[in-house]
Amino acid sequence: MKKNNLIINPLVVLIISTVFIICCIVLSVPLYMGFILGIIFTFIVLFKSGFELKLLMNTIFSALKQVKHLSIIILMIGATTSIWLSSGVVQTIMYYGFEQIKGINFLVAAFLIMVAVSVFMGTAVGTISTVGISLLGIGKGLDIPVEIVVGVLVSGGFIADKISPLSGLVNLIMSTVNINYKQYVKGLLITLIPTIIITAIIYYFIGKNYTFSDYSQLEFYKTEISKVFNTSPILLILPLTIIVLSVFGLNSVLTIFIGVILGSTLSIIFQHMDLVEVLKAMVYGYHGNTASPELNEMLNSGGMLSMIEVILVVVSGVVLVKLFETGNILLPLMDKLLNKVKTKISLILRTMLVSSLLTIITCDQTTGIILPGSVMQEKYKEFNLDNTVLARIISDSGTIIAPLMAWNVNAFIITPILGVSANDYALFAVLCYICPIITIIVSYLLYNNKYSMSK
């Protein structure tokens, strides 16, 4: 049997576990070590507080089982980035993209392309690891600082987690607050539309600094690509297949697997690789072999092996959060933050704070959706606020800020794919912090000085 109270204040458990993670970041120690130390510390606290050993072990095994599917996806993403390179898909998009991009604002174009594709694909990381690496290559060809390009790709890609009907997070929000997709979108557009417009405007002004008249370097890259790789519009069948399968709602693992098989086939047919070479690229990564070192740097991937540390972070992060849930460590924090809420605007601001803090502490958006989404519904009813408002606030805060933090699972997946850490690209992931700002402004315009609680 477990006791009702922990031997240590729940907030202290959270703080100490978070300190472990922060120390790993500061000292450049593998991030999963911080999570493991947090797991050990939390496990000991719960055990000493009277939680049965069997319960705690079952919690860990349950977390491992839960994360199995995601771990497979992460490994497949590592293989996918290599396959898009070995097949020549990225090179083809770069080859034709270098011609089409002349004279236009690349940052705005890249942002809007990522927005559109991510909505259809329903996954931010999936969009970034496919179309994103092609756009990154074009951006590098234009000599745009890589952290700016990655920030743009993250901004556009994470629209998937806000509005795509295929997104697991969107469906999680809807199921948690008990609304349908039509209600969800109707409530979301009031902040999403101005967020996209303002973000595009900001990228327009940043991008004006990188619109060139001399494209000789791009012509050089095109020549080098044509010397080493067979480029063809036929290769675009790979991204089109992925998008179509995603639109029809095929299981994400199966979609990625089909993409890998198709990409491997294209590698053999168009780039004349043998099966062993393709498999090596999938596992160990792909490395460009042109005469240009700069171009080769654009055509690099880490393969499945580069995702092992990512999986360790994801697994240990999920285990830690599950232990938090078992020990009821997070709810007291929510209770303190929601205490003495008197107005609609204060409720909304507290919701944003709770959702964001949970995303920051747990390194994933899931808890930042489920806990406030389920616990705060009654509070919203007291203030005559619809569940669509609650869904929007969560989506505009805890969900969208995830890629800004280097220790977040999303950011940790992005880094090996695009080669830039959140510490470098966060400033340029404009949408991820413009969205919460727009939400606060809209909330003040709609709900400030309104005290209408149900009597």
C-alpha positions as CSV (number, residue, x, y, z in Angstrom):
1,M,0.0,0.0,0.0
2,K,1.1,3.5,-0.7
3,K,0.8,6.4,1.7
4,N,-1.1,9.5,0.9
5,N,1.9,11.9,1.1
6,L,5.4,11.9,-0.3
7,I,8.3,12.2,2.0
8,I,9.4,15.2,0.0
9,N,7.2,18.1,-1.4
10,P,6.2,17.2,-5.0
11,L,7.5,20.6,-6.2
12,V,10.9,19.7,-4.8
13,V,10.9,16.4,-6.7
14,L,10.1,18.3,-9.9
15,I,12.8,20.9,-9.3
16,I,15.5,18.3,-8.5
17,S,14.6,16.2,-11.6
18,T,14.6,19.3,-13.8
19,V,18.0,20.4,-12.3
20,F,19.5,17.0,-13.4
21,I,18.4,17.7,-17.0
22,I,19.6,21.3,-17.0
23,C,23.0,20.2,-15.6
24,C,23.4,17.8,-18.5
25,I,22.7,20.6,-21.0
26,V,25.1,23.0,-19.3
27,L,27.9,20.4,-19.0
28,S,27.3,18.9,-22.4
29,V,26.6,15.5,-20.9
30,P,24.2,13.2,-22.9
31,L,20.7,14.4,-22.0
32,Y,19.3,10.9,-21.3
33,M,21.7,10.8,-18.3
34,G,19.7,13.6,-16.7
35,F,16.5,11.8,-17.2
36,I,17.9,8.6,-15.8
37,L,19.1,10.4,-12.7
38,G,15.6,11.9,-12.4
39,I,14.1,8.5,-12.7
40,I,16.3,7.0,-10.0
41,F,15.6,9.9,-7.7
42,T,11.9,9.9,-8.2
43,F,11.8,6.1,-7.9
44,I,13.5,6.2,-4.6
45,V,11.3,9.0,-3.3
46,L,8.1,7.1,-4.3
47,F,9.4,3.8,-2.8
48,K,10.4,5.5,0.5
49,S,6.9,7.1,0.5
50,G,5.2,3.7,0.6
51,F,4.6,3.0,-3.1
52,E,4.8,-0.7,-3.7
53,L,7.8,-1.9,-5.7
54,K,5.6,-3.9,-8.0
55,L,3.5,-0.8,-8.9
56,L,6.6,1.2,-9.7
57,M,8.1,-1.5,-11.9
58,N,4.8,-1.9,-13.7
59,T,4.8,1.8,-14.3
60,I,8.2,1.6,-15.9
61,F,7.3,-1.4,-18.0
62,S,4.0,0.3,-19.1
63,A,6.0,3.4,-20.2
64,L,8.4,1.2,-22.2
65,K,5.5,-0.5,-23.9
66,Q,3.9,2.9,-24.6
67,V,7.0,4.3,-26.3
68,K,7.8,1.3,-28.4
69,H,5.8,2.5,-31.4
70,L,7.4,6.0,-31.2
71,S,10.9,4.5,-31.0
72,I,10.2,2.6,-34.2
73,I,9.1,5.8,-35.9
74,I,12.2,7.6,-34.8
75,L,14.5,4.9,-36.2
76,M,12.5,4.9,-39.4
77,I,12.9,8.7,-39.7
78,G,16.6,8.3,-39.4
79,A,16.5,5.8,-42.3
80,T,14.1,8.1,-44.3
81,T,16.5,11.1,-44.3
82,S,19.2,8.9,-45.7
83,I,16.9,7.3,-48.3
84,W,15.7,10.7,-49.6
85,L,19.4,11.5,-50.2
86,S,20.6,8.2,-51.6
87,S,17.6,8.1,-54.0
88,G,18.4,11.6,-55.4
89,V,15.0,13.0,-54.3
90,V,16.6,15.8,-52.2
91,Q,19.1,16.5,-55.0
92,T,16.3,16.7,-57.6
93,I,14.3,19.1,-55.5
94,M,17.4,21.2,-55.0
95,Y,18.3,21.1,-58.7
96,Y,14.9,22.3,-59.9
97,G,14.4,24.5,-56.8
98,F,17.6,26.5,-57.5
99,E,16.1,27.6,-60.8
100,Q,12.6,28.3,-59.4
101,I,13.8,30.2,-56.3
102,K,15.6,32.9,-58.3
103,G,14.2,36.4,-57.6
104,I,11.7,35.3,-54.9
105,N,11.8,35.6,-51.1
106,F,13.0,32.1,-50.2
107,L,12.1,32.3,-46.5
108,V,8.5,33.2,-47.1
109,A,8.2,30.5,-49.8
110,A,9.8,27.8,-47.6
111,F,7.5,28.7,-44.7
112,L,4.4,28.5,-46.8
113,I,5.5,25.2,-48.4
114,M,6.1,23.7,-45.0
115,V,2.7,24.9,-43.7
116,A,0.9,23.4,-46.6
117,V,2.8,20.0,-46.6
118,S,2.6,19.6,-42.8
119,V,-1.2,20.0,-42.8
120,F,-1.4,17.2,-45.4
121,M,1.2,15.0,-43.7
122,G,-0.1,15.6,-40.1
123,T,3.3,15.4,-38.6
124,A,5.8,18.2,-37.9
125,V,8.9,15.9,-37.5
126,G,7.9,13.9,-40.6
127,T,7.6,17.0,-42.7
128,I,10.9,18.4,-41.5
129,S,12.7,15.1,-42.0
130,T,11.5,14.9,-45.7
131,V,10.6,18.1,-47.4
132,G,12.5,20.0,-44.8
133,I,15.9,18.6,-45.7
134,S,15.3,19.5,-49.3
135,L,14.4,23.1,-48.5
136,L,17.4,23.3,-46.1
137,G,19.7,22.3,-49.0
138,I,18.3,25.1,-51.2
139,G,18.6,27.6,-48.3
140,K,22.3,26.6,-47.8
141,G,22.8,27.0,-51.5
142,L,21.6,30.6,-51.2
143,D,24.1,31.1,-48.3
144,I,21.3,31.8,-45.8
145,P,22.5,31.1,-42.3
146,V,21.4,27.6,-41.5
147,E,19.9,28.5,-38.1
148,I,17.5,30.9,-39.9
149,V,16.4,28.3,-42.4
150,V,15.8,25.7,-39.8
151,G,13.8,28.2,-37.7
152,V,11.6,28.7,-40.7
153,L,11.2,25.0,-41.3
154,V,10.2,24.4,-37.7
155,S,7.7,27.3,-37.8
156,G,6.0,25.9,-40.8
157,G,6.3,22.2,-39.8
158,F,4.7,22.6,-36.4
159,I,1.5,23.9,-38.0
160,A,0.7,20.2,-38.3
161,D,0.5,19.9,-34.5
162,K,-2.0,22.8,-34.4
163,I,-4.5,22.1,-37.1
164,S,-3.9,19.0,-39.2
165,P,-6.8,16.5,-38.8
166,L,-4.1,13.7,-39.2
167,S,-2.0,15.0,-36.2
168,G,-1.9,12.8,-33.2
169,L,-1.7,15.8,-30.9
170,V,-4.7,17.6,-32.5
171,N,-6.8,14.4,-32.0
172,L,-5.5,14.1,-28.5
173,I,-6.6,17.7,-27.7
174,M,-10.1,17.1,-29.2
175,S,-10.6,13.8,-27.4
176,T,-9.4,15.3,-24.1
177,V,-11.8,18.3,-24.1
178,N,-14.6,16.4,-25.9
179,I,-15.0,18.5,-29.1
180,N,-15.1,17.5,-32.8
181,Y,-12.7,18.8,-35.5
182,K,-15.2,21.4,-36.9
183,Q,-15.5,22.9,-33.4
184,Y,-11.8,22.8,-32.9
185,V,-10.9,24.5,-36.1
186,K,-13.6,27.2,-35.7
187,G,-12.2,28.0,-32.3
188,L,-8.5,27.9,-33.4
189,L,-8.7,30.2,-36.5
190,I,-9.1,33.4,-34.5
191,T,-5.5,33.1,-33.5
192,L,-4.0,30.9,-36.2
193,I,-4.7,33.1,-39.1
194,P,-3.1,36.3,-37.7
195,T,-0.2,34.1,-36.4
196,I,0.5,32.8,-39.9
197,I,0.2,36.2,-41.5
198,I,2.5,38.0,-39.0
199,T,5.0,35.1,-39.2
200,A,5.1,35.3,-43.0
201,I,5.6,39.1,-42.8
202,I,8.5,38.8,-40.4
203,Y,10.1,36.2,-42.6
204,Y,9.6,38.5,-45.6
205,F,11.6,41.2,-44.0
206,I,14.3,38.8,-42.9
207,G,14.4,37.2,-46.3
208,K,14.9,40.5,-48.1
209,N,18.5,40.3,-46.9
210,Y,19.0,37.1,-48.8
211,T,17.5,37.7,-52.2
212,F,20.5,37.8,-54.5
213,S,21.0,38.8,-58.1
214,D,24.2,36.7,-58.5
215,Y,23.3,33.1,-58.7
216,S,26.6,31.8,-60.1
217,Q,27.1,29.6,-57.0
218,L,23.7,28.0,-57.5
219,E,24.6,27.2,-61.1
220,F,27.8,25.6,-59.9
221,Y,25.8,23.4,-57.4
222,K,23.4,22.4,-60.2
223,T,26.3,21.4,-62.4
224,E,27.9,19.3,-59.6
225,I,24.6,17.6,-58.8
226,S,24.0,16.7,-62.5
227,K,27.5,15.3,-62.7
228,V,27.1,12.8,-59.8
229,F,23.3,12.2,-59.5
230,N,20.6,11.3,-61.9
231,T,17.9,13.8,-61.3
232,S,14.4,13.4,-62.7
233,P,10.8,14.6,-62.0
234,I,10.0,10.9,-61.7
235,L,11.8,10.9,-58.4
236,L,9.2,13.2,-57.0
237,I,6.9,10.2,-56.8
238,L,8.5,9.5,-53.4
239,P,7.3,12.7,-51.6
240,L,4.0,12.6,-53.4
241,T,3.4,9.0,-52.3
242,I,4.2,10.0,-48.6
243,I,1.8,12.9,-48.8
244,V,-1.0,10.9,-50.4
245,L,-0.7,8.0,-47.9
246,S,-0.7,10.5,-45.0
247,V,-3.8,12.3,-46.4
248,F,-5.6,8.9,-46.5
249,G,-4.7,8.3,-42.9
250,L,-2.5,5.3,-43.3
251,N,-0.7,4.2,-40.1
252,S,2.4,6.4,-39.7
253,V,4.8,3.5,-39.3
254,L,3.5,1.8,-42.4
255,T,3.6,5.1,-44.4
256,I,7.3,5.7,-43.4
257,F,8.1,2.0,-44.2
258,I,6.5,2.2,-47.7
259,G,8.5,5.4,-48.2
260,V,11.8,3.7,-47.3
261,I,11.0,0.7,-49.6
262,L,10.1,3.0,-52.5
263,G,13.2,5.2,-51.8
264,S,15.5,2.2,-51.7
265,T,14.1,1.0,-55.1
266,L,14.6,4.5,-56.6
267,S,18.2,4.5,-55.2
268,I,18.9,1.3,-57.0
269,I,17.2,2.2,-60.3
270,F,18.2,5.9,-60.6
271,Q,21.5,6.1,-58.7
272,H,22.8,2.6,-59.5
273,M,23.4,1.7,-55.9
274,D,23.4,-1.9,-54.8
275,L,21.3,-3.2,-51.9
276,V,24.2,-3.3,-49.5
277,E,25.0,0.4,-50.2
278,V,21.4,1.3,-49.6
279,L,21.3,-0.6,-46.3
280,K,24.5,1.0,-45.1
281,A,23.2,4.5,-45.9
282,M,20.0,3.7,-43.9
283,V,21.9,2.5,-40.9
284,Y,25.1,4.6,-40.9
285,G,24.0,7.6,-42.8
286,Y,24.5,9.0,-46.3
287,H,27.4,11.2,-47.3
288,G,27.6,13.3,-50.5
289,N,30.4,12.6,-52.9
290,T,30.6,15.6,-55.2
291,A,33.6,17.7,-56.0
292,S,32.2,20.5,-53.8
293,P,32.8,20.2,-50.0
294,E,30.0,22.8,-49.4
295,L,27.5,20.8,-51.4
296,N,28.6,17.5,-49.7
297,E,27.9,19.1,-46.4
298,M,24.3,19.7,-47.6
299,L,24.0,16.1,-48.6
300,N,24.7,14.4,-45.3
301,S,22.6,12.4,-42.9
302,G,23.3,10.4,-39.8
303,G,21.0,7.4,-40.5
304,M,19.4,5.2,-37.9
305,L,22.4,5.2,-35.6
306,S,22.2,8.9,-35.2
307,M,18.7,8.4,-33.7
308,I,19.8,6.0,-30.9
309,E,20.5,8.8,-28.4
310,V,17.1,10.4,-29.4
311,I,15.4,7.2,-28.5
312,L,17.2,7.0,-25.2
313,V,16.0,10.5,-24.4
314,V,12.4,9.7,-25.4
315,V,12.2,6.5,-23.5
316,S,13.7,7.9,-20.3
317,G,11.5,11.0,-20.6
318,V,8.4,9.0,-20.8
319,V,9.4,6.8,-17.9
320,L,10.0,9.9,-15.7
321,V,6.7,11.4,-16.6
322,K,4.9,8.1,-15.8
323,L,6.5,8.0,-12.4
324,F,5.4,11.6,-11.9
325,E,1.8,10.6,-12.7
326,T,1.9,7.5,-10.5
327,G,3.2,9.7,-7.6
328,N,0.6,12.4,-8.2
329,I,3.5,14.9,-8.4
330,L,2.1,17.1,-11.2
331,L,-1.4,17.8,-9.9
332,P,-0.3,19.7,-6.8
333,L,1.6,22.1,-9.1
334,M,-1.6,22.6,-11.1
335,D,-3.7,23.2,-7.9
336,K,-1.3,25.9,-6.8
337,L,-1.3,27.7,-10.2
338,L,-5.1,27.6,-10.4
339,N,-5.7,28.8,-6.9
340,K,-7.7,32.0,-6.5
341,V,-8.5,32.5,-10.2
342,K,-11.0,35.3,-10.3
343,T,-11.4,36.4,-14.0
344,K,-11.6,34.8,-17.4
345,I,-8.3,36.4,-18.5
346,S,-6.5,35.1,-15.4
347,L,-7.9,31.6,-16.0
348,I,-6.6,31.7,-19.6
349,L,-3.2,33.0,-18.6
350,R,-2.9,30.3,-15.9
351,T,-3.9,27.7,-18.4
352,M,-1.2,28.8,-20.8
353,L,1.3,28.8,-17.9
354,V,0.2,25.3,-16.7
355,S,0.3,23.8,-20.2
356,S,3.7,25.4,-21.0
357,L,5.3,24.4,-17.7
358,L,4.1,20.8,-18.1
359,T,5.6,20.7,-21.6
360,I,8.8,22.2,-20.3
361,I,9.1,19.9,-17.3
362,T,8.0,16.7,-19.0
363,C,9.9,17.4,-22.3
364,D,6.9,16.5,-24.3
365,Q,3.5,18.0,-25.2
366,T,1.3,15.1,-24.2
367,T,1.1,15.9,-20.4
368,G,0.7,19.6,-21.2
369,I,-2.4,18.6,-23.2
370,I,-4.0,15.9,-21.0
371,L,-3.7,17.4,-17.5
372,P,-5.0,20.9,-18.2
373,G,-7.4,19.6,-20.8
374,S,-9.1,17.2,-18.4
375,V,-8.7,18.9,-15.0
376,M,-9.6,22.5,-16.1
377,Q,-12.9,21.8,-18.0
378,E,-15.0,22.4,-14.9
379,K,-13.2,25.7,-14.2
380,Y,-13.9,26.9,-17.7
381,K,-17.6,26.0,-17.2
382,E,-17.6,28.2,-14.1
383,F,-16.5,31.1,-16.2
384,N,-18.9,30.4,-19.1
385,L,-16.0,29.6,-21.4
386,D,-16.5,26.9,-24.1
387,N,-14.2,23.8,-24.3
388,T,-13.1,25.1,-27.7
389,V,-11.5,28.0,-25.9
390,L,-9.6,25.6,-23.6
391,A,-8.5,23.6,-26.7
392,R,-7.2,26.7,-28.4
393,I,-5.3,28.0,-25.4
394,I,-3.6,24.6,-24.9
395,S,-2.7,24.4,-28.7
396,D,-1.4,28.0,-28.7
397,S,0.8,27.5,-25.7
398,G,2.0,24.2,-24.4
399,T,1.8,22.4,-27.8
400,I,3.5,25.0,-30.0
401,I,6.4,26.0,-27.7
402,A,7.8,22.4,-27.6
403,P,10.5,22.7,-30.3
404,L,12.0,25.9,-28.7
405,M,13.7,23.9,-25.9
406,A,16.8,21.9,-26.5
407,W,15.8,19.2,-24.0
408,N,12.3,18.7,-25.5
409,V,11.8,15.5,-27.4
410,N,10.8,17.3,-30.6
411,A,13.9,19.5,-30.6
412,F,16.0,16.5,-29.8
413,I,14.7,14.7,-32.9
414,I,15.1,17.7,-35.1
415,T,18.8,18.3,-34.2
416,P,20.2,15.1,-35.8
417,I,18.0,15.5,-38.9
418,L,18.9,19.1,-39.7
419,G,22.1,19.4,-37.8
420,V,21.1,22.5,-35.8
421,S,20.2,22.6,-32.1
422,A,17.3,24.4,-30.6
423,N,19.7,26.8,-28.9
424,D,20.6,28.1,-32.4
425,Y,17.3,28.0,-34.3
426,A,14.8,28.9,-31.5
427,L,15.2,32.7,-32.1
428,F,14.1,32.2,-35.7
429,A,11.3,29.7,-35.1
430,V,9.1,32.8,-35.1
431,L,5.7,31.1,-35.2
432,C,6.4,29.2,-32.0
433,Y,6.5,32.3,-29.8
434,I,4.3,34.7,-32.0
435,C,1.4,32.3,-31.4
436,P,1.3,32.6,-27.6
437,I,1.7,36.3,-27.9
438,I,-1.2,36.6,-30.3
439,T,-3.3,34.4,-28.0
440,I,-2.6,36.7,-25.0
441,I,-3.6,39.8,-27.1
442,V,-6.8,38.1,-28.5
443,S,-7.7,36.9,-25.0
444,Y,-7.3,40.4,-23.5
445,L,-9.4,41.9,-26.3
446,L,-12.2,39.3,-25.8
447,Y,-12.2,38.5,-22.1
448,N,-10.4,41.1,-20.1
449,N,-12.5,42.7,-17.4
450,K,-15.2,40.0,-17.8
451,Y,-16.0,38.3,-14.5
452,S,-19.1,36.4,-15.6
453,M,-18.8,33.2,-13.6
454,S,-21.9,31.0,-13.4
455,K,-24.0,31.8,-10.4
